[in-house]
Amino acid sequence: MNIVVIEDHHLLKKASAELLSDMYPDANIESFTYPSKAKAYIQNREIHLMLVDFDYNSINEDIVSFVAELKQSRKDLKCIAYTNHKLKVILKDLLKAKFNSYLNKDAKIEDIISTIETVMNQDSDDFYESPSYLKHKQTVEEEKQKFFISDFEKQKSLTKTEKKVLQLISEDSTSNNDHLAGKLGIQLNTMKKHLSNIYRKLNVRSKDGLKHFHDRVKDN
């Protein structure tokens, strides 16, 4: 088995190679600082696993294209991104390049080992949702749920008339208060009072902000 580690941090590169050596004592493991330095070694060899950093100082190191090309020509190759990059920043690129999993560098050693073992035992076209991936996914869901509940509760605090004002502004946020009051059949001062209450309850400061709030809650 041939394994390649591509990591520009010397200590991490060494530690990754040692971990892989402990996991696969019979494997041939080679480490490189940059993708470009690994090309000659990879060119005429069958590579079974690559552990690849996603962040390089050189603008010429395009890791996405590098891995995508390899995965296209090496159908059995497994690639794991091992990086400090937050998943939401690079997920689209990971999937585009057909990486097989993602590990953040703050992952526990047991999570790293389990991810590597799982990837090595699955199809080369599969993407494994590692503990690092699931941690990100859970955070996104929690933030989304918290965001939705917060907006829902804000909207719920509006009176029936205030909800009508919000609906009208969502349809016409450019008209002045006189025009909006006329559409609702209320006095200008009453309209201003409703607007003031809505701004306070929703923590919004403009009609455009009210429109965005309404559209956001509607979409959710």
C-alpha positions, 0 to 999 in steps of 0.5 A: 500500500502506498500512502502520501501525506501533503502538509506544509507544516513540518511537525504535522507532516511528521506526526501524520506520517507516524500515525499512518505508519502505526496504523499501516506498518506494511505501507510505504508512506511518503511525505511532501510539503506541497502538491507540486513536490509530490507530483513526480512521486505520484506520477508512476505509482499506484497511490491508495491514500492521500492525507492532504492539507488544504492551505498553502502559502503559494498561490500556485498550489491549487489543491482542488484541481490537483486532487480532482485530476488525480481522482479522475485518473485514479479511480481507487484513490482515497483522499482526506482533507486535513486542514484548519479551514472551516468546513463551510468555507471549503465544502463545495471545493471538497465535493468538487474535487471528490475528496472522500472525507474531511478532518479538522486539525483540532480533531481527536486522535481517535476521530482521525483514526476512525475516519481514515479506517472508514475511508479505506474500507469504503468505495472511492466515490463515497464521501464519509461524514467524519466526526469533524464533518458532523460537528460542523453539520450540528453547529449549522443546524443549531444556528439555523434552528436558533435563528428561526426560533428567534425570528418566529418569536419576534413575529409572534409578538406583533399584533394583528394590525402590526402584522398587516403593516409588515405584510404591506411593507414587504410588498411595497417598501419604497412608499412613504408613510402617508401612502401606506397609511392610506392603503391601510385606512388609518391615520398617519400618526397611527401608522408611525406608531405601528412602525415604531413598535414593529421596529422595536419588536423585530430589532429592525431599523428600516423598511428594507430591513422589515422586508428582508425580515418578512422574506426570511421568515416566509422562506423558513 
